[in-house]
Amino acid sequence: MTEEQPPDGANAPPLPPAAPVGSEPPPPDLGGWNGLRDDGRFDLGGLLSFAFKDPKGLSKFLIGSVMVLLIPILGFGLIALLGYGVQTARRALNKEQHPLADWDDFGSVLVDGFRAAGVFLVYTGGLILGSGLLIGAIALTGWLLGMAFHSGPAVAIPSSPPLIALLITLGVVLFVVAVAVKFVLTPLGLLRVAATGRFGDAFAIRDNLAVVRNHVGTWLFLLVALLLFHILSDLTILLCLIGIIPGTFWWFAVAGAAIGHTGALMKVGSS
């Protein structure tokens, strides 16, 4: 007695459900960087490599290198690179897979560049002005104390040199604090410009500090990363000297992406 054989295909695994009519397959993964790690933490490795995974990366690097060469010409190239960094920050803030900005709309790149240059000038000018006033006040106080040291009563003689040393030490400490504050506020101002497109938002210091109040660790990580990227950019001069040209462009790009990436982690809205 022979066993009945099941009809062909009876034991075959069920077919997957058919895709709805009109649906599109997901886009292929091109190996880019979407701005956030799965765990929501600062993605240092992704930042270091994202610019080299962009499908148009070569052409963007070529144009960026030309902008580096144009820096000595009235700072034109520098304005363009600053604007490029802001636009890259904006794309990273929007969590785009390839945040490296395009050069297509060169006018908007220059507009953002002038905004970024204004942020640097205001914060750096404030630091220079404040330091100048502080040094002037210390010099004037020292001169007055020196006059008292030479012509004043004997009781003023032993106290004058220590007081001058104290004033100089205080001036150095305040200068270091001012540099640290500028180092913190400048990328924060650039983040606000990238997020809103408004120049004045870079100087709403109270509101801007409130943005990072609950993410101090993330912001400090950004500052350390920016310093690391700057060192790596400087080291590109070892590549037959001319390596500093694409290395400088890479610095503007990766710094912008890092600022935008940090804004995305802190849930800063983009316009």
C-alpha positions in Angstrom: 0.0 0.0 0.0 1.5 3.3 -1.1 1.3 6.5 0.8 -0.4 9.4 -0.8 2.0 12.1 -1.7 0.9 15.7 -1.0 0.5 17.8 -4.0 3.4 19.9 -5.2 3.9 23.0 -3.1 1.8 21.8 -0.1 4.7 21.9 2.3 6.3 25.1 0.8 6.7 28.0 3.3 4.0 30.7 2.9 4.9 33.6 0.7 5.4 37.0 2.2 2.4 39.4 1.8 2.5 41.4 -1.3 3.4 45.1 -1.1 0.5 47.5 -1.4 0.0 48.8 -4.9 1.9 52.1 -5.4 4.3 51.6 -2.5 8.0 52.4 -3.1 10.9 50.2 -1.8 13.0 51.9 0.8 16.0 53.8 -0.5 19.3 51.9 -0.4 21.6 52.6 2.5 24.5 54.5 0.9 26.6 54.2 4.1 26.0 57.8 5.2 25.5 59.3 8.6 22.1 60.4 9.8 23.3 62.5 12.7 22.3 60.3 15.6 23.5 57.0 17.1 21.0 54.4 18.1 21.6 55.2 21.8 21.2 58.9 21.3 24.8 59.7 22.4 27.4 61.9 20.8 28.7 60.2 17.7 32.4 61.0 17.5 33.2 58.2 15.1 30.4 59.2 12.7 31.6 62.8 12.7 35.1 61.8 11.9 34.0 59.9 8.8 30.7 61.3 7.5 32.3 63.7 5.0 34.0 60.8 3.2 30.8 58.8 2.8 28.9 61.5 0.9 28.2 60.4 -2.7 29.1 64.0 -3.8 31.9 64.3 -1.3 34.7 64.6 -3.9 33.2 67.6 -5.7 32.3 69.3 -2.4 35.9 68.9 -1.2 37.3 70.3 -4.5 35.1 73.4 -4.3 35.8 73.7 -0.6 39.6 73.5 -1.3 39.2 76.4 -3.8 37.5 78.4 -1.1 40.5 77.8 1.2 42.8 79.1 -1.5 40.6 82.2 -1.8 40.9 83.1 1.9 43.7 85.7 1.4 41.5 87.5 -1.2 39.7 89.9 1.1 38.5 87.0 3.2 36.1 85.9 0.5 36.9 82.3 0.9 36.6 82.5 4.7 33.1 83.9 4.5 32.1 81.1 2.2 33.6 78.5 4.5 31.9 79.9 7.5 28.6 79.9 5.7 29.2 76.3 4.5 29.8 75.3 8.1 26.5 76.9 9.2 24.6 75.1 6.4 26.2 71.8 7.3 25.2 72.4 10.9 21.6 73.0 9.8 21.5 69.8 7.8 23.0 67.8 10.8 20.4 69.5 13.0 17.7 68.2 10.7 19.3 64.7 11.0 19.9 64.4 7.3 21.7 61.2 6.2 24.4 63.2 4.4 24.7 66.6 6.2 27.7 67.8 4.1 26.1 70.9 2.5 25.9 71.6 -1.2 27.5 74.5 -3.0 24.6 74.9 -5.4 23.0 78.0 -3.8 26.2 80.0 -3.3 24.3 83.2 -2.4 22.7 81.6 0.7 26.1 80.2 1.6 27.5 83.7 1.6 24.6 85.1 3.6 25.1 82.5 6.3 28.8 83.2 6.1 28.3 86.9 7.0 26.1 85.9 9.9 28.7 83.5 11.2 31.5 86.1 10.8 29.3 88.6 12.7 29.0 86.1 15.6 32.8 85.7 15.7 33.4 89.4 15.5 31.0 90.3 18.2 32.2 87.7 20.7 35.9 88.2 19.9 35.5 92.0 19.9 33.8 91.8 23.3 36.7 89.8 24.6 39.3 92.2 23.2 37.4 95.2 24.5 36.9 93.7 28.0 40.5 92.6 28.2 41.8 96.0 27.1 39.7 97.8 29.7 40.9 95.3 32.3 44.6 95.7 31.4 44.2 99.4 31.3 42.6 99.4 34.8 45.4 97.2 36.2 48.1 99.4 34.6 46.5 102.6 36.0 46.2 101.1 39.4 49.8 99.9 39.3 51.0 103.3 38.2 49.1 105.0 41.1 50.5 102.5 43.5 53.9 103.0 42.1 53.6 106.7 42.7 52.6 106.0 46.3 55.4 103.5 46.7 58.0 106.2 45.8 56.5 109.3 47.4 53.8 108.1 49.8 54.0 107.4 53.5 56.1 104.5 54.8 53.1 102.4 55.7 52.1 102.2 52.0 55.5 100.8 51.0 55.2 97.1 52.1 51.6 96.8 50.9 52.0 98.1 47.3 54.0 95.3 45.6 51.7 92.5 46.9 48.7 94.4 45.9 50.0 94.9 42.4 50.8 91.2 42.1 47.3 90.4 43.3 45.8 92.7 40.7 47.9 91.1 37.9 46.8 87.7 39.0 43.2 88.7 39.1 43.5 90.1 35.6 45.0 86.9 34.3 42.2 84.8 35.9 39.5 87.1 34.5 41.1 86.9 31.1 41.2 83.1 31.1 37.5 83.1 32.3 36.6 85.5 29.4 38.3 83.2 26.9 36.5 80.2 28.2 33.1 82.0 28.1 33.8 83.0 24.4 34.8 79.4 23.6 31.5 78.2 25.0 29.2 80.9 23.6 30.5 81.1 20.1 29.5 77.6 18.9 26.2 78.1 20.8 25.6 81.3 18.9 26.4 79.5 15.6 23.9 76.8 16.6 21.2 79.3 17.1 21.9 80.9 13.7 21.8 77.5 12.1 18.5 76.7 13.9 16.6 79.9 13.3 18.5 81.8 10.5 18.3 84.9 12.6 21.5 86.8 13.5 20.2 88.3 16.7 19.4 84.9 18.2 23.2 84.3 18.6 23.3 86.9 21.3 20.3 86.0 23.4 22.7 84.7 25.9 20.3 83.8 28.7 18.0 81.9 26.3 20.9 80.2 24.7 22.4 79.0 28.0 19.0 77.7 28.9 19.3 75.4 25.8 22.3 73.6 27.2 21.4 73.8 30.9 20.1 70.2 30.9 22.8 68.9 28.5 26.0 70.3 30.0 27.8 67.0 29.5 26.9 66.9 25.8 28.0 70.5 25.3 31.3 69.9 27.0 31.8 66.9 24.8 31.2 69.1 21.8 33.8 71.6 22.9 36.4 68.8 23.4 35.5 67.4 20.0 36.0 70.8 18.3 39.4 71.1 19.9 40.3 67.5 18.7 39.1 68.3 15.1 41.2 71.4 15.1 44.3 69.5 16.1 43.6 66.8 13.4 43.1 69.6 10.8 46.4 71.1 11.7 48.1 67.7 11.4 47.1 67.5 7.7 49.9 69.8 6.9 52.2 66.8 7.3 50.6 65.4 4.1 53.1 67.0 1.8 52.1 70.4 3.1 49.2 70.8 0.6 47.1 68.5 2.8 46.3 71.5 4.9 44.1 72.8 2.1 41.4 70.0 2.1 42.2 69.6 5.8 41.1 73.2 6.5 37.9 72.6 4.5 37.3 69.4 6.5 37.6 71.4 9.7 34.8 73.8 8.8 32.6 70.9 7.6 33.1 68.7 10.6 32.8 71.6 13.1 29.5 72.5 11.6 28.3 69.0 11.6 29.3 68.6 15.2 27.5 71.7 16.3 24.3 70.6 14.4 24.6 67.1 15.7 24.8 68.4 19.3 21.8 70.6 18.7 19.9 67.5 17.5 20.8 65.7 20.6 19.6 68.6 22.7 16.4 68.7 20.6 17.0 72.3 19.3 14.4 73.0 16.6 15.5 74.0 13.1 13.7 76.4 10.9 
